[in-house]
Amino acid sequence: MHKPRIQPIFIAGEWRTGRGAPLISQFPADGSVNAELRAASVEDVEEAVVMADAAQRSAAWRATLPHQRAAILARVSDLLLSRAEELAALQTRDNGKPLAETRALVASAAGTARYFAAACETLEGELPTPRNGDFMTFSQYEPLGVVGAITPWNSPIASEMQKIAPAIAAGNAVLLKPAEATPLAALKLAELFQEAGLPQGLLSVLPGRGSVIGEAIVRHPLVRKISFTGGTTTGRHLAHIAADKLIGTSLELGGKSPTIICADANLEQAVKGVAYGIFSSGGQACIAGSRLFVHRSIYQSVLKQLCQVARQLRVGHPEKPGIHVGPLINERHREQVASYVERARAEGGRVLVGGCPPEDSALADGSYYLPTVIEGLPNHSVVCQEEIFGPVLVAQPFDDEASLLAQANDSVYGLAAGIWSADYRAALKLAEQLEVGTVWINTYKKFSISTPFGGYKESGLGREKGRRGILAYMQQKSIYLGLDPNPIGWCD
């Protein structure tokens, strides 16, 4: 019987079979096998780190001018766009998102590469005004060295580019550990960077379990920065490692984002926006608007319209056109989402729509779950406080701004929030009082690579994107130039 081809992984610029445990990429829509590979091993990590350090310190890479690094990123952007359909299809196979969403993720990755190419070329140092007249000072930004980047399975190619592009633009080497469930997009990115002319050794893609491969990467003494997107528990663990090593971290973690519909909101716009904010991507997004607060005067009307929209959403095979909601990442995750809904029922919550897998027999082999709306739970309940990472929305009424803010801010998380209101002055005032890193007003889940992104509280540390996104992968050096022709007279 013919054995399936083993997908090689990318170790220090070379394609080879990993020396770790077997790893399978499965299609969440039906459980079929996309690819078989062997994960990286701890020995593979050691080799990749040593090679990355040598490549990053090499005279050739250190002498690479900003516009030359920018040219590599620009070529990667062009390659992404030229192969957009292929890459979107690959991501859909890897994590089950509908093609419309994975096309947008590829476009986002291309835009990220292009943006940091420009940021690389235009990055400036600083020329502080000296306090004394006998010297002048300036400061410059330099790369950190080897960066460990760990990414999630929900938006692979976009998340990975948001780490690789600024790190390479800043002159670093990158060890990328993609999510165990979705290694294929990261490996394809490695192929594109290789084709674009990135020198050997500056990028490795090391799939495998986070507790093994991720741990080996971040604990290695030559790794000088940890960039992680994922769960708060893992992020807290990585922060401890970084603290012990005295290195920097960028942590984009969990969320339980409140969405607020004020009494004066355009209800049709708000309801569709709320549905998009929680049900797109199957709710598998850290910024999903999973808590809904509606002014009591319009609460019943909003819930009625929202349930109508939820029932009308097309749940189905992600490769079919017009699908709104595809499968969750795998059966185990679907069971976890379902357990939260059962917990809500046990705590007295009322499931208004959804709350189960679809009945369509054509979807029986996939890990699908219907868009779900729950009401009747207090804000301190488990389902209102913990991140579910699925298409589950919890709705609550509010009477006044004070009670709204008390409930909206009553969370360990602080990643994002949404406000729907016709009064921008009131909305901006409300936004200032929400303890979150991003607020959308009369829109949701819109992103700009030039706008910093990150969270408050247990939603993370640091910021990605924007011009400061490249500085997060650099360190600052100050230089003094003596102007006094006389030597220092200290020992005269």
Secondary structure, DSSP 8 states (H G I E B T S, - for coil): -----EE-EEETTEEE--SS-EEEEE-TTT--EEEEEE---HHHHHHHHHHHHHHHHSHHHHT--HHHHHHHHHHHHHHHHHTHHHHHHHHHHHH---HHHHHHHHHHHHHHHHHHHHHHHH---B----SSSSEEEEEEEEE-SEEEEE--SSSHHHHHHHHHHHHHHTT-EEEEE--TT--HHHHHHHHHHHHTT--TTSEEE--S-IIIIIHHHHHSTTEEEEEEES-HHHHHHHHHHHHHHT-EEEEE-----EEEE-TTS-HHHHHHHHHHHHHGGGG-STT---EEEEEGGGHHHHHHHHHHHHHHS-B--TTSTT-SB---S-HHHHHHHHHHHHHHHHTT-EEEE--S----GGGTTS-----EEEES--TTSHHHHS---SSEEEEEEESSHHHHHHHHT-SSEESEEEEE-S-HHHHHHHHHHS-SSEEEES--S---TTS-B--EETTEES-BSSHHHHHTTEEEEEEEEE--SS---TT-
